[in-house]
């Protein structure tokens, strides 16, 4: 009886291959599916190694069927993933051009990220041998303007992953079931676009601490996100990582912070002396008329200034000199004094009270 079925399956498979070679895609597709079903039925009545071999052969035929129908086609997957993001009003993903060389300072932060995310993704086989798990989520927290989004873009570049930048407002909906459906669609798109990094900025606005005053939609949204993040652990081969950032980690729902969800929590501090010096160098590096800048002096007078503050100082200083040159018609270099003058007019965005609150939060973890 088995021999007759095997002969039938072989004939079906030969016909499917022939039809495919003749360009009869629809007929070949139907023939492959019929062959698959017959072989699976035969495998169910088999035992031991024979059963395993027939299941493997059936899987190969199924993959051929999917490929023929575009289900396994990489371009098709990417197209479907992008389409889903479009319906959610999320900008088209890309692999950022930002690298860790563009991130000033933060060496401790970089080291932790390399060990927790980048190396496990880059050296997958070695990670398996040492039982290093990849998956789940990471939370970056710290004062505003310290470059959290910039760091995530650098991570995506290092592992050549699609950077999916999510604005929480694009997912939120008061319609029953729609909020959690949007979250589910987001993760589906990420699977199709993998390797991918889903980045939630201001995660506290998406999953705030749940209380009696929160809407049912918000509570369901938190639950759905927890389900999706938890599922990443069991889908290690999908190459999906979720990274969130917040200025207010104490406002994030406690359930999101538990092990198995956002396992990696990294504090991104204000730039230190060397980081501030490097930031000024980077921000002025593309300006032609810059010469003999005293970067040490600039760093000394900008303690508690954020990376965003320093970027603004550089832009404002260059703009001031540019307007002066336009009016005078005489080109000149941007000087240290030009930058010091702008610094004297701007207060640092990070104060001692803010830093003490972050320290208290770190101690309480």
C-alpha positions in Angstrom: 0.0 0.0 0.0 2.9 2.4 0.9 4.6 1.7 -2.4 1.5 2.7 -4.3 1.2 6.0 -2.3 4.9 6.7 -2.8 4.6 6.2 -6.6 1.5 8.5 -6.6 3.4 11.2 -4.6 6.5 11.0 -6.9 4.3 11.3 -10.0 2.5 14.3 -8.5 5.8 15.9 -7.6 7.2 15.3 -11.1 4.2 16.9 -12.7 4.4 19.9 -10.4 8.1 20.4 -11.3 7.2 20.1 -15.0 4.3 22.6 -14.8 6.6 25.1 -13.0 9.2 24.8 -15.7 6.6 25.4 -18.3 5.5 28.6 -16.5 2.1 27.1 -15.4 2.4 28.7 -12.0 -1.2 28.2 -10.8 -1.4 24.5 -11.9 2.1 23.9 -10.4 1.1 25.5 -7.1 -2.0 23.3 -6.8 0.0 20.2 -7.6 2.7 21.1 -5.0 0.0 21.5 -2.3 -1.7 18.2 -3.3 1.8 16.5 -3.1 2.4 18.1 0.3 -1.0 16.9 1.7 -0.5 13.3 0.4 3.1 13.2 1.9 1.9 14.5 5.3 -0.9 11.9 5.3 1.7 9.2 4.6 4.1 10.5 7.3 1.3 10.3 9.9 1.1 6.6 9.3 4.9 6.1 9.4 7.3 5.6 12.4 10.8 6.5 13.5 13.3 7.8 11.1 11.1 7.2 8.1 8.4 9.4 9.5 11.0 12.2 10.2 12.4 12.0 6.7 8.9 12.2 5.1 8.0 15.2 7.3 11.2 17.0 6.2 10.5 16.2 2.6 7.0 17.6 3.0 8.4 20.8 4.6 10.6 21.3 1.5 7.6 20.9 -0.8 5.6 23.4 1.3 8.4 25.9 1.1 8.4 25.5 -2.7 4.7 26.1 -2.7 5.0 29.2 -0.6 7.9 30.6 -2.7 5.8 30.0 -5.8 3.0 32.0 -4.3 5.2 34.8 -3.0 4.6 33.9 0.6 8.3 33.3 1.3 9.6 35.9 -1.0 11.8 38.5 0.8 10.6 41.4 -1.3 7.0 40.4 -0.7 7.6 40.3 3.0 9.2 43.7 3.1 6.4 45.1 1.0 3.7 43.7 3.3 5.6 44.9 6.4 5.9 48.5 5.0 2.2 48.4 4.1 1.2 47.6 7.6 3.4 50.5 9.0 1.8 52.8 6.5 -1.7 52.0 7.8 -0.4 52.8 11.3 1.0 56.2 10.1 4.5 55.0 11.0 7.3 56.3 8.8 9.0 53.9 6.4 11.8 52.0 8.3 15.4 52.1 7.3 18.9 51.1 8.4 20.2 54.4 9.9 23.6 55.8 8.8 24.5 56.8 12.4 27.3 54.8 14.0 28.7 54.5 17.5 31.6 56.7 16.3 29.0 59.5 16.0 27.9 59.0 19.6 30.1 61.2 21.8 31.3 59.6 25.0 28.9 57.3 26.9 31.5 54.5 26.8 29.9 52.6 29.7 26.6 52.8 27.9 28.1 51.6 24.6 29.9 48.7 26.3 26.7 47.4 28.0 24.8 47.7 24.7 27.5 45.8 22.8 27.4 43.0 25.3 23.6 42.8 25.6 22.5 43.4 22.1 25.1 43.8 19.4 27.4 40.9 20.0 24.6 38.4 20.5 23.1 39.4 17.2 26.4 39.6 15.4 27.8 36.3 16.7 24.6 34.2 16.8 26.2 30.7 16.7 28.7 31.7 19.5 25.8 33.1 21.5 24.0 29.7 21.2 27.1 27.8 22.4 27.3 30.0 25.5 23.5 30.1 26.0 23.5 33.9 25.6 19.9 34.8 24.9 18.9 37.5 22.5 15.4 38.9 22.5 13.0 40.8 24.8 13.5 44.5 25.3 15.7 47.2 26.6 14.9 50.5 28.3 17.0 53.6 28.0 16.2 56.3 30.5 17.8 59.5 31.6 17.4 63.3 31.3 16.0 64.8 28.1 18.4 65.6 25.3 21.1 63.1 26.2 21.0 61.3 22.9 18.8 58.2 23.6 17.3 58.1 20.1 20.7 58.7 18.6 22.0 55.7 20.4 19.2 53.4 19.2 19.9 54.5 15.6 23.5 53.6 16.1 22.5 50.1 17.4 20.3 49.5 14.4 23.2 50.5 12.1 25.7 48.2 13.9 23.4 45.1 13.5 22.0 46.2 10.1 18.4 46.1 11.3 15.4 48.1 10.1 14.8 51.0 12.5 11.0 51.3 13.2 10.5 54.6 15.0 7.1 54.5 16.8 5.2 57.5 18.0 2.9 56.2 20.7 0.1 58.4 19.4 0.0 56.5 16.1 -1.1 53.4 18.0 -3.5 54.7 20.5 -7.3 54.5 19.9 -10.3 54.6 22.1 -12.2 52.3 19.8 -12.8 48.9 21.5 -10.1 46.5 20.6 -8.3 48.8 18.1 -5.4 49.9 20.4 -4.3 46.4 21.1 -4.9 45.4 17.4 -2.6 48.2 16.4 0.1 47.0 18.7 -0.3 43.5 17.3 0.0 44.8 13.8 3.2 46.7 14.6 4.9 43.5 15.8 3.6 41.6 12.8 5.2 44.3 10.5 8.5 43.9 12.5 8.6 40.2 11.9 8.1 40.7 8.2 10.9 43.4 8.2 13.3 41.5 10.4 16.0 42.0 11.4 14.3 45.0 13.0 14.4 47.2 16.0 11.1 48.6 17.3 11.8 51.9 19.1 9.3 53.5 21.4 10.2 57.0 22.4 8.4 58.4 25.5 7.3 54.8 26.4 5.7 56.3 29.5 2.9 57.8 27.4 2.1 54.5 25.8 2.2 52.3 29.0 1.7 54.6 32.0 1.2 53.2 35.4 -2.2 51.6 35.5 -4.6 52.9 38.0 -8.4 53.2 38.5 -8.4 56.4 36.6 -6.9 54.9 33.4 -9.2 54.1 30.5 -10.0 50.5 29.6 -8.3 51.0 26.3 -5.0 52.0 28.0 -5.1 49.0 30.3 -5.7 46.6 27.4 -2.9 48.3 25.4 -0.5 47.7 28.3 -1.5 44.0 28.4 -1.1 43.6 24.7 2.3 45.1 24.7 3.4 42.8 27.5 2.1 39.8 25.5 4.0 40.9 22.4 7.3 41.6 24.2 7.0 38.4 26.1 6.6 36.6 22.8 9.9 37.8 21.6 11.7 35.5 24.0 10.1 32.5 22.3 10.8 33.9 18.8 14.6 34.3 19.0 15.1 33.3 15.4 13.0 36.3 14.2 15.8 38.8 15.0 13.4 41.4 16.6 14.4 43.6 19.4 12.3 46.2 21.2 13.9 49.3 22.7 12.1 52.0 24.6 13.3 55.4 25.9 11.9 57.6 28.6 12.8 60.7 30.6 10.4 59.5 33.3 11.1 55.8 34.1 9.1 56.1 37.4 6.0 56.8 35.3 6.2 53.5 33.3 3.9 50.7 34.4 5.7 48.3 36.7 4.6 45.2 34.8 6.6 46.4 31.8 9.8 46.6 33.8 9.7 43.0 35.1 12.2 40.3 34.0 11.3 38.7 30.6 10.1 42.0 29.3 12.5 45.0 29.5 15.4 42.9 30.9 18.0 45.5 30.1 17.7 48.9 31.7 20.4 51.4 31.0 20.8 54.9 32.4 22.0 57.5 29.9 23.5 60.3 31.9 24.3 63.9 30.9 27.5 64.2 28.8 30.6 64.3 31.0 33.7 66.5 30.4 35.2 64.4 27.6 31.8 63.8 26.0 31.0 67.5 25.9 34.3 68.2 24.4 33.7 65.5 21.7 30.2 66.8 21.1 31.5 70.3 20.3 34.1 68.8 17.9 31.4 66.7 16.1 28.9 69.5 15.8 31.4 71.9 14.4 33.3 69.4 12.2 31.4 70.2 9.0 31.9 74.0 9.3 34.6 75.3 6.9 35.4 78.4 8.9 36.3 77.0 12.2 39.8 77.3 13.6 41.7 77.1 16.9 38.6 76.4 19.0 39.4 75.9 22.7 37.2 72.8 23.2 38.5 72.3 26.8 37.2 75.7 27.8 33.8 75.0 26.2 33.6 71.8 28.0 34.4 73.4 31.4 31.6 76.0 31.1 28.9 73.5 30.0 28.5 71.2 32.9 24.9 69.9 33.1 24.2 71.0 29.5 22.7 68.2 27.5 23.7 67.0 24.1 20.7 68.8 22.6 21.8 72.0 24.4 25.3 71.8 22.9 23.9 71.1 19.5 21.7 74.3 19.8 24.7 76.3 21.0 26.8 75.3 18.0 23.9 76.0 15.5 23.1 79.4 17.1 26.8 80.4 17.1 27.3 79.5 13.5 24.1 81.3 12.5 25.1 84.5 14.3 28.5 84.5 12.5 26.8 83.7 9.2 24.4 86.7 9.6 27.4 88.9 10.5 29.3 87.8 7.4 26.2 88.4 5.2 25.9 92.0 6.4 29.6 92.8 6.4 30.6 90.9 3.3 33.8 89.7 5.0 34.2 86.0 5.8 35.7 85.1 9.2 36.3 82.0 11.4 33.9 81.1 14.2 35.8 81.6 17.4 35.6 80.2 21.0 34.2 83.6 22.1 31.3 83.3 19.6 30.4 80.0 21.4 31.0 81.4 24.9 28.7 84.3 24.1 25.8 82.0 23.2 26.5 79.7 26.2 26.2 82.8 28.5 22.6 83.3 27.2 21.4 79.8 27.7 20.8 77.9 30.9 21.5 74.2 31.1 18.4 72.0 30.7 19.5 69.6 33.4 19.5 70.7 37.1 20.7 69.1 40.3 17.2 68.2 41.4 16.6 66.3 38.2 19.9 64.4 38.6 19.1 63.5 42.3 15.8 62.0 41.2 17.5 59.7 38.7 20.0 58.7 41.3 17.1 57.9 43.8 15.4 55.9 41.1 18.6 53.9 40.3 19.0 53.1 44.0 15.4 51.9 44.3 15.8 49.4 41.4 
